[in-house]
Amino acid sequence: MKILEIISHNRHYSDINTPIPQTATGVIVSLPCYVTKRFLLTCLIQCKMSLKFSLVRRKDMTKGAPSDQKKFYGLTRVSNKLDLEKLCDAIAGRSTASRGDVKLVLEGLIYELSNKLSEGYAISLGTFGTFRITNGSKGVSTEEEFTSALFNKARITFCAGTMLRDVVKDLKYEKMQVVTVTEECDKEHVL
Protein backbone atom coordinates (compact mmCIF):
# COMPACT_ATOMS: atom_id res chain seq x y z
CA MET A 1 0.00 0.00 0.00
CA LYS A 2 1.41 3.40 -0.95
CA ILE A 3 1.75 6.28 1.55
CA LEU A 4 -0.97 8.30 -0.13
CA GLU A 5 -3.39 5.36 0.00
CA ILE A 6 -2.70 4.80 3.70
CA ILE A 7 -3.27 8.47 4.48
CA SER A 8 -6.44 8.65 2.42
CA HIS A 9 -7.84 5.53 4.14
CA ASN A 10 -6.97 6.76 7.62
CA ARG A 11 -9.70 8.19 9.86
CA HIS A 12 -7.57 11.28 10.61
CA TYR A 13 -8.02 12.41 7.02
CA SER A 14 -11.61 13.62 7.33
CA ASP A 15 -12.56 14.35 3.71
CA ILE A 16 -11.59 11.34 1.62
CA ASN A 17 -12.70 13.05 -1.59
CA THR A 18 -10.23 15.88 -1.11
CA PRO A 19 -7.14 15.12 -3.20
CA ILE A 20 -3.95 14.87 -1.23
CA PRO A 21 -1.36 17.36 -2.55
CA GLN A 22 1.39 15.52 -4.41
CA THR A 23 3.86 15.88 -7.22
CA ALA A 24 3.80 13.84 -10.41
CA THR A 25 6.04 11.24 -8.75
CA GLY A 26 3.63 10.77 -5.83
CA VAL A 27 5.69 12.65 -3.24
CA ILE A 28 3.58 14.50 -0.70
CA VAL A 29 4.04 18.27 -0.96
CA SER A 30 2.00 19.47 2.02
CA LEU A 31 -0.51 17.91 4.36
CA PRO A 32 -3.28 19.22 6.60
CA CYS A 33 -2.04 20.07 10.08
CA TYR A 34 -4.01 17.19 11.63
CA VAL A 35 -1.85 14.64 9.80
CA THR A 36 0.92 14.39 12.37
CA LYS A 37 4.61 13.72 11.77
CA ARG A 38 4.34 10.54 13.85
CA PHE A 39 1.48 9.27 11.68
CA LEU A 40 3.40 10.08 8.49
CA LEU A 41 6.50 8.31 9.83
CA THR A 42 4.36 5.24 10.59
CA CYS A 43 3.14 5.31 6.98
CA LEU A 44 6.69 5.55 5.66
CA ILE A 45 7.78 2.57 7.76
CA GLN A 46 4.84 0.52 6.47
CA CYS A 47 5.71 1.45 2.86
CA LYS A 48 9.25 0.14 2.64
CA MET A 49 10.89 0.72 -0.68
CA SER A 50 12.10 -2.31 -2.54
CA LEU A 51 15.74 -3.09 -3.25
CA LYS A 52 16.70 -2.93 -6.89
CA PHE A 53 18.46 -5.95 -8.34
CA SER A 54 19.83 -7.18 -11.62
CA LEU A 55 20.65 -10.68 -12.81
CA VAL A 56 24.24 -11.65 -13.54
CA ARG A 57 25.26 -14.78 -15.39
CA ARG A 58 28.21 -16.46 -13.70
CA LYS A 59 29.94 -19.80 -13.50
CA ASP A 60 27.97 -22.43 -11.57
CA MET A 61 29.89 -22.91 -8.32
CA THR A 62 27.86 -25.86 -7.01
CA LYS A 63 29.85 -28.97 -6.21
CA GLY A 64 30.11 -31.32 -9.18
CA ALA A 65 28.79 -28.82 -11.75
CA PRO A 66 30.40 -28.93 -15.22
CA SER A 67 33.07 -26.26 -15.67
CA ASP A 68 31.25 -24.61 -18.59
CA GLN A 69 27.83 -24.46 -16.88
CA LYS A 70 26.51 -21.01 -15.92
CA LYS A 71 23.65 -19.80 -13.72
CA PHE A 72 21.89 -16.50 -13.16
CA TYR A 73 22.40 -14.85 -9.79
CA GLY A 74 20.61 -11.84 -8.31
CA LEU A 75 22.80 -8.85 -7.47
CA THR A 76 21.34 -5.95 -5.46
CA ARG A 77 22.38 -2.41 -6.35
CA VAL A 78 22.76 0.71 -4.23
CA SER A 79 19.99 3.04 -5.35
CA ASN A 80 21.25 6.21 -3.71
CA LYS A 81 23.82 7.58 -1.27
CA LEU A 82 23.14 9.63 1.85
CA ASP A 83 25.99 11.87 3.01
CA LEU A 84 26.46 13.32 6.51
CA GLU A 85 24.88 16.67 5.60
CA LYS A 86 21.68 15.11 4.25
CA LEU A 87 21.52 12.70 7.18
CA CYS A 88 21.74 15.64 9.58
CA ASP A 89 18.93 17.40 7.70
CA ALA A 90 16.75 14.27 7.85
CA ILE A 91 17.30 13.80 11.60
CA ALA A 92 16.74 17.50 12.33
CA GLY A 93 13.53 17.36 10.31
CA ARG A 94 12.05 14.79 12.68
CA SER A 95 13.32 16.21 15.95
CA THR A 96 13.56 19.49 17.83
CA ALA A 97 17.34 19.62 17.36
CA SER A 98 18.83 21.90 14.72
CA ARG A 99 20.89 20.59 11.83
CA GLY A 100 24.03 21.95 13.48
CA ASP A 101 23.22 20.25 16.79
CA VAL A 102 22.67 16.93 15.04
CA LYS A 103 25.95 17.28 13.12
CA LEU A 104 27.81 18.13 16.32
CA VAL A 105 26.46 15.01 18.05
CA LEU A 106 27.25 12.74 15.08
CA GLU A 107 30.78 14.13 14.77
CA GLY A 108 31.22 13.58 18.52
CA LEU A 109 30.02 9.99 18.11
CA ILE A 110 32.49 9.39 15.27
CA TYR A 111 35.33 10.91 17.32
CA GLU A 112 34.55 8.79 20.39
CA LEU A 113 34.09 5.64 18.29
CA SER A 114 37.56 6.15 16.82
CA ASN A 115 39.18 6.73 20.23
CA LYS A 116 37.47 3.88 22.04
CA LEU A 117 37.95 1.37 19.23
CA SER A 118 41.69 2.11 19.19
CA GLU A 119 41.73 1.43 22.95
CA GLY A 120 40.18 -2.01 22.42
CA TYR A 121 36.60 -1.27 23.42
CA ALA A 122 33.56 -2.89 21.87
CA ILE A 123 31.01 -0.09 21.53
CA SER A 124 27.36 -1.07 21.84
CA LEU A 125 24.76 1.36 20.52
CA GLY A 126 21.83 -0.58 21.95
CA THR A 127 19.45 -2.10 19.42
CA PHE A 128 21.37 -0.42 16.58
CA GLY A 129 24.40 -2.70 16.95
CA THR A 130 27.98 -3.08 18.16
CA PHE A 131 31.31 -1.92 16.71
CA ARG A 132 34.61 -3.66 17.53
CA ILE A 133 38.05 -4.20 16.04
CA THR A 134 38.93 -7.68 14.84
CA ASN A 135 42.08 -9.12 13.36
CA GLY A 136 44.13 -12.28 13.32
CA SER A 137 47.79 -13.02 12.89
CA LYS A 138 50.22 -15.32 11.16
CA GLY A 139 51.14 -18.39 13.15
CA VAL A 140 54.59 -19.23 14.57
CA SER A 141 56.03 -22.36 16.16
CA THR A 142 57.02 -20.89 19.54
CA GLU A 143 55.87 -18.00 21.74
CA GLU A 144 59.30 -16.37 21.52
CA GLU A 145 59.04 -16.03 17.73
CA PHE A 146 55.82 -14.05 17.90
CA THR A 147 55.96 -10.27 17.39
CA SER A 148 53.24 -7.70 16.86
CA ALA A 149 54.40 -7.40 13.23
CA LEU A 150 52.70 -10.76 12.58
CA PHE A 151 49.23 -9.30 13.07
CA ASN A 152 47.09 -8.97 9.95
CA LYS A 153 45.53 -5.63 9.09
CA ALA A 154 42.85 -4.79 11.68
CA ARG A 155 39.24 -4.40 10.56
CA ILE A 156 36.31 -2.64 12.16
CA THR A 157 33.47 -5.12 12.51
CA PHE A 158 29.85 -4.05 12.93
CA CYS A 159 27.34 -6.53 14.28
CA ALA A 160 23.79 -5.33 13.60
CA GLY A 161 21.41 -5.19 16.55
CA THR A 162 17.76 -6.17 16.61
CA MET A 163 16.58 -2.87 15.11
CA LEU A 164 18.65 -3.30 11.94
CA ARG A 165 18.01 -7.05 11.73
CA ASP A 166 14.28 -6.26 11.68
CA VAL A 167 14.83 -3.96 8.68
CA VAL A 168 16.07 -6.83 6.52
CA LYS A 169 13.46 -9.39 7.61
CA ASP A 170 10.77 -8.42 5.10
CA LEU A 171 12.75 -6.91 2.24
CA LYS A 172 11.07 -6.60 -1.13
CA TYR A 173 12.97 -6.83 -4.39
CA GLU A 174 12.36 -5.14 -7.73
CA LYS A 175 14.15 -6.15 -10.90
CA MET A 176 16.01 -3.37 -12.69
CA GLN A 177 15.61 -2.92 -16.42
CA VAL A 178 18.65 -4.44 -18.12
CA VAL A 179 19.66 -3.88 -21.73
CA THR A 180 22.27 -6.03 -23.45
CA VAL A 181 24.46 -4.10 -25.87
CA THR A 182 25.77 -6.45 -28.55
CA GLU A 183 27.44 -3.99 -30.93
CA GLU A 184 30.44 -3.02 -28.78
CA CYS A 185 30.53 -5.61 -25.99
CA ASP A 186 28.61 -8.57 -24.63
CA LYS A 187 28.19 -7.29 -21.04
CA GLU A 188 24.86 -6.28 -19.55
CA HIS A 189 24.39 -2.59 -18.80
CA VAL A 190 21.92 -1.28 -16.24
CA LEU A 191 19.79 1.73 -17.12
C-alpha positions as CSV (number, residue, x, y, z in Angstrom):
1,M,0.0,0.0,0.0
2,K,1.4,3.4,-0.9
3,I,1.8,6.3,1.5
4,L,-1.0,8.3,-0.1
5,E,-3.4,5.4,0.0
6,I,-2.7,4.8,3.7
7,I,-3.3,8.5,4.5
8,S,-6.4,8.7,2.4
9,H,-7.8,5.5,4.1
10,N,-7.0,6.8,7.6
11,R,-9.7,8.2,9.9
12,H,-7.6,11.3,10.6
13,Y,-8.0,12.4,7.0
14,S,-11.6,13.6,7.3
15,D,-12.6,14.3,3.7
16,I,-11.6,11.3,1.6
17,N,-12.7,13.0,-1.6
18,T,-10.2,15.9,-1.1
19,P,-7.1,15.1,-3.2
20,I,-3.9,14.9,-1.2
21,P,-1.4,17.4,-2.5
22,Q,1.4,15.5,-4.4
23,T,3.9,15.9,-7.2
24,A,3.8,13.8,-10.4
25,T,6.0,11.2,-8.7
26,G,3.6,10.8,-5.8
27,V,5.7,12.7,-3.2
28,I,3.6,14.5,-0.7
29,V,4.0,18.3,-1.0
30,S,2.0,19.5,2.0
31,L,-0.5,17.9,4.4
32,P,-3.3,19.2,6.6
33,C,-2.0,20.1,10.1
34,Y,-4.0,17.2,11.6
35,V,-1.8,14.6,9.8
36,T,0.9,14.4,12.4
37,K,4.6,13.7,11.8
38,R,4.3,10.5,13.9
39,F,1.5,9.3,11.7
40,L,3.4,10.1,8.5
41,L,6.5,8.3,9.8
42,T,4.4,5.2,10.6
43,C,3.1,5.3,7.0
44,L,6.7,5.6,5.7
45,I,7.8,2.6,7.8
46,Q,4.8,0.5,6.5
47,C,5.7,1.4,2.9
48,K,9.2,0.1,2.6
49,M,10.9,0.7,-0.7
50,S,12.1,-2.3,-2.5
51,L,15.7,-3.1,-3.2
52,K,16.7,-2.9,-6.9
53,F,18.5,-5.9,-8.3
54,S,19.8,-7.2,-11.6
55,L,20.7,-10.7,-12.8
56,V,24.2,-11.6,-13.5
57,R,25.3,-14.8,-15.4
58,R,28.2,-16.5,-13.7
59,K,29.9,-19.8,-13.5
60,D,28.0,-22.4,-11.6
61,M,29.9,-22.9,-8.3
62,T,27.9,-25.9,-7.0
63,K,29.8,-29.0,-6.2
64,G,30.1,-31.3,-9.2
65,A,28.8,-28.8,-11.8
66,P,30.4,-28.9,-15.2
67,S,33.1,-26.3,-15.7
68,D,31.3,-24.6,-18.6
69,Q,27.8,-24.5,-16.9
70,K,26.5,-21.0,-15.9
71,K,23.7,-19.8,-13.7
72,F,21.9,-16.5,-13.2
73,Y,22.4,-14.9,-9.8
74,G,20.6,-11.8,-8.3
75,L,22.8,-8.9,-7.5
76,T,21.3,-6.0,-5.5
77,R,22.4,-2.4,-6.3
78,V,22.8,0.7,-4.2
79,S,20.0,3.0,-5.3
80,N,21.2,6.2,-3.7
81,K,23.8,7.6,-1.3
82,L,23.1,9.6,1.8
83,D,26.0,11.9,3.0
84,L,26.5,13.3,6.5
85,E,24.9,16.7,5.6
86,K,21.7,15.1,4.3
87,L,21.5,12.7,7.2
88,C,21.7,15.6,9.6
89,D,18.9,17.4,7.7
90,A,16.8,14.3,7.9
91,I,17.3,13.8,11.6
92,A,16.7,17.5,12.3
93,G,13.5,17.4,10.3
94,R,12.0,14.8,12.7
95,S,13.3,16.2,16.0
96,T,13.6,19.5,17.8
97,A,17.3,19.6,17.4
98,S,18.8,21.9,14.7
99,R,20.9,20.6,11.8
100,G,24.0,21.9,13.5
101,D,23.2,20.3,16.8
102,V,22.7,16.9,15.0
103,K,25.9,17.3,13.1
104,L,27.8,18.1,16.3
105,V,26.5,15.0,18.0
106,L,27.3,12.7,15.1
107,E,30.8,14.1,14.8
108,G,31.2,13.6,18.5
109,L,30.0,10.0,18.1
110,I,32.5,9.4,15.3
111,Y,35.3,10.9,17.3
112,E,34.6,8.8,20.4
113,L,34.1,5.6,18.3
114,S,37.6,6.2,16.8
115,N,39.2,6.7,20.2
116,K,37.5,3.9,22.0
117,L,37.9,1.4,19.2
118,S,41.7,2.1,19.2
119,E,41.7,1.4,22.9
120,G,40.2,-2.0,22.4
121,Y,36.6,-1.3,23.4
122,A,33.6,-2.9,21.9
123,I,31.0,-0.1,21.5
124,S,27.4,-1.1,21.8
125,L,24.8,1.4,20.5
126,G,21.8,-0.6,22.0
127,T,19.4,-2.1,19.4
128,F,21.4,-0.4,16.6
129,G,24.4,-2.7,17.0
130,T,28.0,-3.1,18.2
131,F,31.3,-1.9,16.7
132,R,34.6,-3.7,17.5
133,I,38.1,-4.2,16.0
134,T,38.9,-7.7,14.8
135,N,42.1,-9.1,13.4
136,G,44.1,-12.3,13.3
137,S,47.8,-13.0,12.9
138,K,50.2,-15.3,11.2
139,G,51.1,-18.4,13.2
140,V,54.6,-19.2,14.6
141,S,56.0,-22.4,16.2
142,T,57.0,-20.9,19.5
143,E,55.9,-18.0,21.7
144,E,59.3,-16.4,21.5
145,E,59.0,-16.0,17.7
146,F,55.8,-14.0,17.9
147,T,56.0,-10.3,17.4
148,S,53.2,-7.7,16.9
149,A,54.4,-7.4,13.2
150,L,52.7,-10.8,12.6
151,F,49.2,-9.3,13.1
152,N,47.1,-9.0,9.9
153,K,45.5,-5.6,9.1
154,A,42.8,-4.8,11.7
155,R,39.2,-4.4,10.6
156,I,36.3,-2.6,12.2
157,T,33.5,-5.1,12.5
158,F,29.9,-4.1,12.9
159,C,27.3,-6.5,14.3
160,A,23.8,-5.3,13.6
161,G,21.4,-5.2,16.6
162,T,17.8,-6.2,16.6
163,M,16.6,-2.9,15.1
164,L,18.7,-3.3,11.9
165,R,18.0,-7.0,11.7
166,D,14.3,-6.3,11.7
167,V,14.8,-4.0,8.7
168,V,16.1,-6.8,6.5
169,K,13.5,-9.4,7.6
170,D,10.8,-8.4,5.1
171,L,12.8,-6.9,2.2
172,K,11.1,-6.6,-1.1
173,Y,13.0,-6.8,-4.4
174,E,12.4,-5.1,-7.7
175,K,14.2,-6.2,-10.9
176,M,16.0,-3.4,-12.7
177,Q,15.6,-2.9,-16.4
178,V,18.6,-4.4,-18.1
179,V,19.7,-3.9,-21.7
180,T,22.3,-6.0,-23.5
181,V,24.5,-4.1,-25.9
182,T,25.8,-6.5,-28.5
183,E,27.4,-4.0,-30.9
184,E,30.4,-3.0,-28.8
185,C,30.5,-5.6,-26.0
186,D,28.6,-8.6,-24.6
187,K,28.2,-7.3,-21.0
188,E,24.9,-6.3,-19.6
189,H,24.4,-2.6,-18.8
190,V,21.9,-1.3,-16.2
191,L,19.8,1.7,-17.1
